[in-house]
Amino acid sequence: MKKDKKNIVLFIIEILFTLIFIVSFGVFGHYIFKLNVVPAKYLTWGGIALFIVFVILLYFLFSKNKKITKGIAMVFIVLFSVLSIFGTKYLKNTYDFFQNTKVDYDTLTYSVLVLKDSNYNEIGNLQDKEILYIDDEYKEDIVKELTEKISYEEVTFESSAGMAEALLDKEIDAIVLEASYIGLIKEEVENFDDSTKYIYTFEVKVKAHEEKNESASTVDITMEPFILYISGIDQYGNVNSVRGRSDVNQLAIVNPKTNHILLVNTPRDFYVQLAGTTGLRDKLTHAGIYGIDKSIKTLENLYGVDITHYLRVNFNTVIKVVDVIGGIDIESDSAFTCFTDKRVHVQKGWNHFSGSQALAYARERFAYTTGDHHRGANQQQVITAIINKVTNSKVLISKYNSILSALDGSFQTDMPMEEITSFIRYQIDKMPAWNIESIAVTGSGSMDYTYSMGTKIKLYVMEPNMSSVNTAKKRINEVLNEG
């Protein structure tokens, strides 16, 4: 009788663990197909192998075998169940991550600024006073926010140019500026930060990116050449919650037919006509404070191309990714101490960089006689080193989940999840060795007025060498038409 009860208990335990085994593998399989990053050949052979293992384990578990055979089968069932549960967790994290990479909205932070020596210490103090802001697509959001707090006299400018001077010269009581504008003015207007104070801050939710035409969105990036714009903004924090000057402006022309990537660097100070503006030209870097679309359209106009997708990163992205993959190796043509981080000493020859060191190296320009030209080349070195290391199968597999965690909230793209996963599937399936080529357009330094800062302050700009631009256009078209 006791033996029968014991057998019944064992049978129930076997059934229970078998059900856990089936359910855990079922959920694991669901996410495998939902994520769709595993090549078909691996799915087929992996599915067959798992089915055979499943049948064998059940046979040994429920047939009249010795206890030791049943015990071994039970151990393997528990082991596979645990592995599938952990695997499901990784796959779910991956799925959730890709769902969050494509964002529809940015959050812009606006601040009301007044003179530091004024008696205005809170928004209520500006009742019936003159408040200046830009007459752009976000004006209605500003008006709505302010009118809920106070009554005031509206003054508007067409751009941020002259707003700082109007406040400093006491021509206006207060100004309202978005955080990226403030960063620009702090850098270019002497003593602005010391002479002003914030008395109110609010947020505005705006559309992150205007959708491209249908032909761009239907490109199969595993089969057809495409252009990816890599924009690096000069700020820390969550990349979805800030705008900033686009200090990194790299076009990656990717041809999967020939496994060729062409990186084209456009210097941050390139003096160009910002898309949608007339009159004064501006630094390319200033396009970023108007949003990613302004940078994209400006570069499309410059090179006569259609940019398929964009990838927007910030300082945190570089630091996190480089650290999680164990650092990168860079060959420097000179020795120097980085201007942006005096703790980073670069030696001539090969250097192994951590994330913060790689960022300092990518931002360096004062150590070189060619300034921004050399900085662009450094940025291309860092991008190339990251691509080469991440696409290495050992790093991709062993650091996979860590890379996802590092990238969470650190980059923004308009590339749909289906396209990202298809490219990962292509990389896992083919493991191609990418040939990465780097070029840059050039120009000469000058001082001139800009669209963003107006005609009161001359800024350093780089007058484009149109011969180098035309050479870049030609090379871009050659890579797009290979294969």
ABEGO torsion letter per residue (X at the ends): XAAAAAAAAAAAAAAAAAAAAAAAAAAAAAAAAAAGABBAAAAAAAAAAAAAAAAAAAAAAABBBBAAAAAAAAAAAAAAAAAAAAAAAAAAAAAAAAAAABBABBBBBBBBBBBAABABABAAAABGBBBBBBBBAAAAAAAAAAAAABBBBBBBBABABGAAAAAAAGABABBBBBAAAAAAAAAABBGAAAABBBABBBBBBBBABBBBBAAAAABBAAABBBBBBBBBBABBEBAAABBBBBABBBBBBBBAAAGBBBBBBBBAABBBBBBGBBEBBBBAAAAAAAEAAAAAAAAAAAAGBBBABBBBBBAAAAAAAAAAAGEBBBBBABBBBBAABAABBBBBEBBBBBAAAAAAAAABAAABAAEAAAAAAAAAAAAAAAAAAAABAAAAAAAAAAAAAAABGABBBABBAAAAAAAAAAAAAAGBBBBBBBBBBBBBBBBBBBAAAEAABBBBBBBBBAAAAAAAAAAAAAAAABX
